[in-house]
Amino acid sequence: MNSIYQCPVCNLPLNLQEQQFTCTAGHCFDIARQGYVNLLLAHHKKSADPGDDKGMVANRRAFLETGHYDRLAAALADVVYSASASDQPSPQLLDAGCGEGFYLQHLAANRDRKDIPSIGLWGLDISKHAVSAAAQRDKRSRFCVGSSFRLPVRPACLDTILQVFAPGDPAEYRRVLKPNGRFIAMTPGPEHLFGLKKLIYDKPQKHPQPSNAPSGFEQVERHRITYSLALNDNLSIQRLLSMTPYYWHLDRPTQERALAATVLETNIDAVLSIYQPTV
């Protein structure tokens, strides 16, 4: 198997040998029994256990498995597979900030169903709990623990990079993309989860929309996906709230009030932007 990885210690290419990724300088990274490799060095962490914890990962997976975000996953798959980003025989795609692998799993299923050959699917997240869950569920993709701001990825080796409701570094994306590659970002539209915001804020604000493409890129396509979501049970509302950043910034009374809700009507509003590196 050809690897997209580079050594996080010395930046030399990493190649798979047995159950390890190794570089010619002798650095080795074992594949965990769950099927992923950890390429996040200890001194590159900002905390002992960065990213989503086990509870957050479990709540998000349980919520997503109900199908509430399937339309977003289908729209993303349509964009990814609508046209080849490269004339290379084996295009490579990385989901940077892949979480528990929901979108990659849908991409893999679409690839197999549509008989799309060769495309390699890779996922990266800073949370080892999320990556472990992703690797256990999806054996058609490759996963690693790493930072989207310091990608352990070889230069100019990717045809497509995804960023789905996650932070990242456009300069790093440009480094690892081929000159004719694509950066596909899914970001909140103005009214994304606005009903949830009204539940927890006195004066909810709509999501601001960027006026310019990320530095080093130009926008070539833009799609907006909107639909209504009705939740009629407390557990689903709790799971949705816990997978958003809002939950962690609420005071205790507001948190308790939101967690006690039994009915929620809100909007799903996402923007799919497709960028290409500028010359």
C-alpha positions, 0 to 999 in steps of 0.5 A, spaced: 500 500 500 502 506 498 502 511 504 500 518 504 504 519 511 510 523 513 514 522 519 512 527 524 519 527 527 523 528 521 518 529 515 521 523 511 516 518 508 513 513 512 511 506 509 507 500 511 511 494 513 508 489 517 504 492 522 508 499 523 509 505 519 517 506 518 521 511 515 528 510 513 531 514 519 528 508 523 522 512 526 517 507 527 509 507 529 505 501 530 498 500 528 494 499 534 489 493 534 483 497 532 487 499 526 489 506 526 496 509 527 498 515 532 502 520 529 501 525 534 507 527 538 507 528 545 510 535 545 505 537 539 499 536 544 496 542 548 493 537 553 494 530 555 488 528 551 486 533 546 480 533 542 473 529 543 473 525 549 469 518 549 462 520 551 462 526 546 464 521 540 459 516 543 453 521 543 455 524 536 455 517 533 449 515 536 446 521 533 448 520 526 446 513 526 439 515 526 440 518 519 439 526 521 445 528 517 445 523 512 443 528 507 449 532 508 453 526 507 450 524 501 451 531 498 458 531 500 459 524 496 456 527 490 461 533 490 467 528 491 465 524 486 462 528 481 468 529 477 475 527 478 480 532 481 486 528 478 488 524 472 492 520 476 490 512 476 489 512 484 487 519 487 487 520 494 482 523 499 484 526 506 478 527 511 482 532 516 478 532 522 474 526 521 471 525 528 468 518 528 468 517 521 461 518 519 462 522 512 468 517 510 464 511 511 458 514 507 464 516 502 466 509 502 459 506 501 458 510 495 465 508 492 463 501 492 456 502 490 458 506 484 463 502 483 468 507 483 475 504 483 482 506 486 480 512 490 484 512 497 480 514 503 484 517 509 481 520 515 485 524 521 483 527 527 486 529 534 482 525 538 484 518 539 477 516 541 474 518 535 479 515 531 479 509 534 471 508 533 472 510 526 477 505 525 473 499 528 467 501 524 470 502 517 475 497 514 475 501 507 479 507 510 485 508 513 486 513 520 491 516 524 491 521 530 494 527 528 493 535 527 490 538 522 494 544 523 501 540 523 499 534 518 503 528 518 502 528 510 507 528 504 507 534 500 503 534 494 500 527 495 493 529 495 487 530 490 482 532 495 482 534 502 475 535 506 474 539 512 467 538 515 465 542 521 472 542 523 478 547 524 484 547 520 490 550 516 489 552 509 496 553 508 497 546 510 492 544 506 495 547 500 502 544 502 499 537 501 494 538 495 497 537 488 497 543 484 490 541 481 487 538 487 481 540 491 479 543 498 472 541 500 469 545 506 463 544 509 461 549 514 455 552 517 450 556 513 447 562 516 441 558 520 445 552 522 442 549 528 438 556 529 432 552 533 438 549 538 441 556 539 434 559 540 433 554 546 440 556 549 441 563 548 437 569 549 439 573 543 441 568 538 446 570 532 446 567 525 453 564 523 457 569 519 459 567 512 466 568 510 467 573 504 473 571 501 476 564 499 482 561 504 488 564 503 492 561 497 485 558 494 480 560 489 473 558 490 470 554 484 463 552 486 458 553 492 452 549 494 447 550 500 444 544 503 438 546 508 432 542 511 428 542 517 429 537 523 424 535 528 427 532 535 421 529 539 425 525 544 430 528 550 435 523 548 436 526 541 436 533 543 441 531 549 446 528 544 445 533 539 447 539 544 453 535 546 456 534 539 456 542 538 461 547 541 455 551 545 454 545 550 461 546 553 460 554 554 454 554 557 453 556 564 450 550 569 442 553 569 442 554 561 445 547 560 440 544 565 434 547 562 437 545 555 438 538 557 431 537 559 428 539 553 423 534 550 421 537 543 426 541 538 425 544 531 431 547 528 434 548 521 440 544 518 443 549 514 450 547 511 455 550 505 459 546 501 465 550 498 470 547 493 476 551 492 482 550 488 489 552 489 491 559 486 497 559 481 
